[in-house]
Structures are given as C-alpha cells and as structure tokens.
Amino acid sequence: MKRSDINYLVRSARQCFQDHGWALPPDPRWDLTDFGLGDWRKSGLVLVNLAEEPEYCEKLMYAQKGMTTPAHTHLKKKEDIICRWGRLAVTVWPAHPDRAGDGSFTIPVNHRVETVHAGSTIILEAGCRVTLVPGIYHEFRPVSDECIIGEVSTANDDLNDNFFVDPDIGRYPGIEEDAPAQIRLISEGRQ
Ligand SMILES: O=C(CO)[C@@H](O)[C@H](O)CO
C-alpha cells in the first residue's frame, strides 16, 4: 500500500470515529491492510486494536463502501462482529465455501439463533452483531458509504489464526513510502 493511502485511511477513520462518538485511546494501535492484494478500495480494512490480552481482544474497525474483508475463518478465535455505525453486510459459510454447498446451519444474530444457508448474507444495522465460532467462514463489507465495525473476541492472533480462502492473501500490507508516515502500524513493529 502507498503510505499516502495509509495516511488517508487513518485520517478518514479518525474523522468517522469522531463524528459518531467513538473516542480512541491515546496512541491508538493502528492496523491497516489491503490483504496483500494491492487494491484497498476492493479488499481493505482499517483496524484499531483496543485490547489484546491472552484471554480476550477488542477491535474498532473502519471501512468504506467497496472495501471487503475477504472470506476467512479462525481456528481458535470466537468473535462477535458488530455494526457500530452504518450498515454492514456479513456473508457466512459453515465450512470452506468450496466445500460448504448451500446447506443450512445456525448462527446467533443478536443472540437469537437463526437458520441460514451457506453463503447467506446477514445485514447488520447499527448496534447489531453476529457471533462467529471457530470454523465459520465470514466475509464482510459496508452497505453504507462508511461503516464503523466492532469486534469482541477471545484471544486474537493475526499472524497464525487467519485462514483466507484466497491463497494470494497476506494479512499485512507491503508499504510503498511515497509520503511521510503520520502513524506507524503494528505490522511495522510498534508496540
Ligand atoms: O478477525 C477479524 C475479522 O473477522 C479481524 O480481526 C482480522 O484481523 C482480519 O484478518
């Protein structure tokens, strides 16, 4: 990713969080990715790691319309994906999409167990959440122009516990230094 695009996305996320009352901690732990695919407008996500403890994790995330977090699963992490502001589409599969068929399975949406089909898209309005147990594949993208997304989970391990359907995906971006850095990402070694 270009450093200028990272700067732009951090600025946009900060503005959106501020406009909608989501205060950031001092010195936020920014994580930002184009999933190594080179086109953040299509595959991209801005994350702030709010809490990363051995027992639990909390993230605040931001995306613009068009920016998809591509289909992936976790083998250890259980997480709630929450629409904090805007509207979020979450597509879910009970197994790898190539092997999931279109069979039905159950998934908690706002704590109510719903029956959906492999590849169903759940629309989350602000305040709503879906609970993803390990092994459930998921992909999400804003339906609104911008979206603030929450994640509350068990332990997070972005290096070892992200399993993407697309084998070309790398979790962290390569960075092209075309502008001065306004912040450093956790993938750049900041603590
Ligand atoms: O788990 C999620 C989203 O489901 C994020 O925390 C990961 O960082 C994406 O790779």
The ligand as a Gaussian input file, in Angstrom:
#p B3LYP/6-31G(d) Opt

LIG

0 1
 O      -10.999000     -11.455000      12.604000
 C      -11.115000     -10.419000      12.029000
 C      -12.332000     -10.137000      11.246000
 O      -13.169000     -11.232000      11.218000
 C      -10.031000      -9.420000      12.127000
 O       -9.735000      -9.202000      13.482000
 C       -8.801000      -9.929000      11.454000
 O       -7.701000      -9.114000      11.801000
 C       -8.965000      -9.974000       9.957000
 O       -7.825000     -10.564000       9.386000

